[in-house]
Amino acid sequence: MSKSVDGDGQLYTLGLLERLRAECGGLWRTSSKLYFRVDELLRELANPNLHDIPTNLPFRVEMWDRHDQHIRWVVSASSSVAIAHAALDMAIANYPSERFTLRNRALVIREYKPAQDRGG
């Protein structure tokens, strides 16, 4: 009779292990989904472009990172080059230590680099 009790104990333990495995799998799926949702939100937050900028606003004033590798922030988007120049002037006045470009799509119209970057 003790064999039957031992067998029941082993079956009970196996049942607990199966339930534990199922719970861990559910926890992994939940944490994985949460990880990807948070990652997506962080990527959206890190996106330097203004959301929903119409394509008919081709003149952009952009602030660059300190290594000139990535756009940190689209300061202005305009359909008018005159407004874009004014926006660049104001961006430089407000953030003189930052690097800016004024572009019409891929064409750089004006560029500003702080004095320390220009060697003076």
Secondary structure, DSSP 8 states (H G I E B T S, - for coil): -HHHHHHHHHHHHHHHHHHHHHHHHHHHHHHHHHHHHHHHHHHHHH--S-TT--TT--EEEEEE-TTSSSEEEEEEEES-HHHHHHHHHHHHHH-TTSEEEEEETTEEEEEE--GGGGT-
